[in-house]
Amino acid sequence: MRIALVGLLAILGHQKDGSIALFNQKDLTGLTTWLKDSQREDPKKAFAAQDGMLRLSGEGMGYVATDREYENYHLTVEYKWGTKTDGGKYVRNSGVLVHATGPDGGAGKGAWMSSFEVQLAQGCVGDFIVIRGQDAEGKPVPMALTSDTVMGPDGRTRWQKGGTPTVWTGKQFWWSKHEAGFKELLDTRGKDDVESPVGEWTRVEVVADGRKLTVIVNGHTVNEAYDLTPPKGKILLQMEGFEIFFRRFELRPLRK
């Protein structure tokens, strides 16, 4: 019986420390993919396991998604940028989308599911974006969070613990030290950025504790939100025109 249980846990991705490997470093078992142009079809093999890493080639707009929903967890993602860009002058862009719900592509017409995006774009790592799509009947999917914020010198809102509680049902607000006036040009950095330089691994942790989210980048807490609706969902790794590699994609359930 114990051998059978160990085998079952291995299939589900459970590891000895209690964490769950969402990517098994071999293939896309337990994951689904979506492309805005071809939906579930992936003719260019934009999503693939490669040398123990999960590679998103940057060819198209879409995501890799867990095939089940999660709540109350400590998610750890480690990523680095590849060489391919979208050919433009602006920063490399990707994201981790949590509490994703509703149809793929936000009713099959867009690129993303309704979700809370933790930005991975250069200079913006840790920003929140509330993405609202539609359900199968064409009605808006309820998505909202609250965060303590302050207005920066550039007129943009940032997280600051103890700031003014602000409800967000769409759009983006910035991590605590997002540089005012930062020009989002390829491979540039803000003066207080904590993500790693291009070619090096960056560690992003997302703690989903009930209706609260905390984002930690390379050991620095950069953003928080609470009163989330919904409090659970799938977890997505976003592809937005840039090649990106993930060597770690796992979560540890929080004990309640």
Buried (B, 14 or more C-beta within 10 A) or exposed (E): EEEEEEEEEEEEBBEEEEBBBBBBBEEBEBBBBBBBEBEEEBEEEBBBBEEEBBBBBBBBBBBBBBEEEBBBBBBBBBBBBBEBBBEEEBBBBBBBBBBBBBBBBBBEEBBBBBBBBBBBBBBBBBBBBBBBBBBEEEEBBEBBBBBBBBEBEEEBBBBBEEBEEBEBEEEBBBBBBBBBEBEBEBEBBBEBBBBBEBEEBBBBBBBBBBBBBBBBBBEBBBBBBBBBEBBBBBBBBBBBBBBBBBBBBBBBBEEE
